[in-house]
Amino acid sequence: MKFSTLTFFIYLTSSLLIPAADWLQFRGNDNTGASTSSTLPTSLDKDKHIAWQSPLPGRGLSSPLVIGNRVFITAASTPDQSRLHIICLDGRNGSVQWSREFWATGRTICHDKTCNAAPTPASDGKHIYALFSSNDLVCLDLEGNLKWFRGLMQDYPNASNSLGLASSPVIADGTLVVQIENDSDSFAMGIDLKNGTNLWKIPRTKRANWTSPVILTGGVVALQGSAGISGIKAATGKVLWTFGDGASTIPSSVPSKDGSRLYVPSNGITVIKPRTDNNTPDILWNQAQLRPGTASPIVHADKLFVINRAGVLNAANKETGERLWRIRLEGPFSSSPVTSEHFLYIASERKGLLQCVDLSGEEGKVTGTIELGETILGTPALSSDALYVRSDKHLWKISEAK
């Protein structure tokens, strides 16, 4: 009996010392949308797998961030969306640990479907860097203390569009990379994490664009836009290479796990491999049939997955682009899929239908759904044991029953 008690105690304390997997920016730390967790629910039973739901003070399309046992989310409230919220919740029970509010200094007008809290924040594990469509950029530490605030429209008053901005910043090589593209004053910036000042600023194509930067290897970030996609050095802003055959302005590219290849929504899907000896990347293949809708593509194991405008999930060989199978999901989709182990998770826009798809067989199979009953436009976030989904009114934690 003493041995059993001691064994249980050692198991319990050692398991508590294992840190939870963090989710530090849009589609995870490496922008792939993939997690290695094997403890997420796959049958998705509403009575068993909703651990908690916490009300939010305003709308948002941003994804949650997960750092240890804390979950961070942004929102915008008031009729003109001029009140900006950054909220920290306890991941264990959904209680609010702290909430900070700011007045927007830039333009808050957005299309009815989107809102001011559209970009997903980024974190270096010590601070939260939250960008809003009003081009207000806020840096807080993990306790909610303000480190710096910058209203980018005070410096660049034409950097906006009537539909709203949505590009999410990323942190690469110790630099916060922000992509702000519109029909007037388009640019990308490298921002000092310590004080919010410019490290560099480069012009971009003057056309509205809602895609987000993607981290590659060697401190390189890929910037996607209507003209194509460019690889830049995150620390300096130097353009290293350019693919100039056009690209989507809504779904973002997705890198391979090692960051050496980039799957670009261009003429369907075009896969490029950047080279170091010149400014033109190698084109590995193109498949016009793999045309994504709003959701960004995702790479998992040996396959590429693309959801088209009709809500059809297409699986293709990631090395050749050959389509292997396809199944229809219940859409429409504004959020992008994420994966864990060999399962894919995606939330539909209407009714908030969270769907889980088993990717391990000869064709995909839906293994479970949960209807959350609220509009979902944001992409889920994953931790080691939970899926966090934000709707128009709530943040939800989906996990196995404890």
Order of alpha helices (4+ residues) and beta strands (2+ residues): alpha-beta-alpha-beta-beta-beta-beta-beta-beta-beta-beta-beta-alpha-beta-beta-beta-beta-beta-beta-beta-beta-beta-beta-beta-beta-beta-beta-beta-beta-beta-beta-beta-beta-beta-beta-beta
